[in-house]
Amino acid sequence: MYLYQSRLKDQIIHSVKDVSVHAEGGVYTDAISGMFNVPFGYSCESIKQSIAQTLDKLPFHPKDHFYSPEWFDASAMLLKRAKMDDGALLYVNSGSEAIESSIAMALEYHRRKGNVQKRKVICRKHSYHGATLGAHSVTGRNDFSELRNSGYDTVRIHPPFPVTHDGKALETHSAADVENIILQTGPEQIACIIFEPVNHLKGMRQSPAEYLVGIRALCDRYDIVMITDEIVSGASRTGEFLNTHRYGVSPDIVALGKGISGGYYPASAMATSAKIASVFETRGAWIPYSYSHTYASNPVSIASIHTSLQVLEQVEASGQLQSLIGKAGELTRSIAANERVARIEANGLLIGLTLDERLGGGAGKKLEQLCFERKLIIRGEENWACLAPAYVMPEGTLAEVFEVLNESINQL
Ligand SMILES: Cc1ncc(COP(=O)(O)O)c(C=O)c1O
């Protein structure tokens, strides 16, 4: 018995190369970068080499006594890219742990300031934050709902964009609605708000600029820690290192994962602003707020992050990423004309679409299947689907991806 089943069909995978997957059934084009976590494709030699060399000379040593040579540089690079230069950084192994650490840090931030009653966590419906119990309890999926609310004391809000479920339009909450909820609950009880600026479920929906700016202002007004989950949207996937930077908004805490290690090693992180970090520091000494994980920031994981950030800088400086983003925008606009598509948006290299309601509630999943039969890997559920091509995908390949996507939509 397996506790996790393959989404479509179990088959043996042989190897991966560039943006292709070689498996029993043939060669597939991967248009979602693994699980949104392999931005430089599967053949990035510099990341492979730095991992291999580190494995050879420094496979593991706990962080209690020493730092690996790349540790300071990787950490400074990450904090700089997150625009939190004077803040703090915590390495963990998975995105779920980064979420749990972010919430724990927000709760502890208030406790250390003497606001012990600030314990509630505002989180969104139709969200995904991870598979551990704490991350699950702030997630807003419809499945496994019995697990929800078993971790943190949550207040659930609706997303700021219109969504449907089983053909029915659901509520939306603007920043003004969120303020009313804060006031009804009592700001003195609210520790933090957590959300994905680009919502994975329901087809990669961008939170509008005014919402992001509005939530930032609410957090400042009511001393609420703003936590953004940029595990998918970070590492420049939507054009800037953090998605919220595109709108001039900086969170207090950001959870990062997936692409920061190029997908070659399990590594995630939580970064905080100086405002949060300062509460954990007395006369230059850092006061730990939690235990750490055995493997967090081990030398191999730091090497994978360090080299990935260098590769990211190269891909950005060469103009390759910007050019592919332009191409994705152009191809997305060409699909918008398809009357079976109710909405399609390219947010950098994060592309989300909603299918016309007349195609039924399971059209997204069916689209994923149709594409898979045609050797294209995308992700689809309910009436939505999404793509997240690698930053190094050749533009011609991206054009073929959209061709297969459009033809598969027409087959629905
Ligand atoms: C938006 C978002 N947050 C958090 C997570 C959890 O990350 P991980 O699977 O590394 O624990 C995911 C994973 O898909 C995610 O998409």
The ligand as an SDF file (V2000), in Angstrom:
LIG
                    3D

 16 16  0  0  0  0  0  0  0  0999 V2000
    2.5710   27.9120   -1.9490 C   0  0  0  0  0  0  0  0  0  0  0  0
    3.2120   26.7640   -1.2380 C   0  0  0  0  0  0  0  0  0  0  0  0
    3.5510   26.8870    0.0450 N   0  0  0  0  0  0  0  0  0  0  0  0
    4.1440   25.8900    0.7380 C   0  0  0  0  0  0  0  0  0  0  0  0
    4.4120   24.6710    0.1440 C   0  0  0  0  0  0  0  0  0  0  0  0
    5.0400   23.5710    0.9380 C   0  0  0  0  0  0  0  0  0  0  0  0
    6.3490   23.3290    0.5410 O   0  0  0  0  0  0  0  0  0  0  0  0
    7.0060   21.8770    0.7440 P   0  0  0  0  0  0  0  0  0  0  0  0
    6.2500   20.9320   -0.1330 O   0  0  0  0  0  0  0  0  0  0  0  0
    8.4430   22.0620    0.3540 O   0  0  0  0  0  0  0  0  0  0  0  0
    6.8670   21.5300    2.1860 O   0  0  0  0  0  0  0  0  0  0  0  0
    4.0670   24.4930   -1.2050 C   0  0  0  0  0  0  0  0  0  0  0  0
    4.3260   23.2070   -1.8740 C   0  0  0  0  0  0  0  0  0  0  0  0
    3.8930   22.9240   -2.9470 O   0  0  0  0  0  0  0  0  0  0  0  0
    3.4400   25.5480   -1.9060 C   0  0  0  0  0  0  0  0  0  0  0  0
    3.0630   25.4110   -3.1890 O   0  0  0  0  0  0  0  0  0  0  0  0
  1  2  1  0
  2  3  1  0
  2 15  2  0
  3  4  2  0
  4  5  1  0
  5  6  1  0
  5 12  2  0
  6  7  1  0
  7  8  1  0
  8  9  2  0
  8 10  1  0
  8 11  1  0
 12 13  1  0
 12 15  1  0
 13 14  2  0
 15 16  1  0
M  END
$$$$
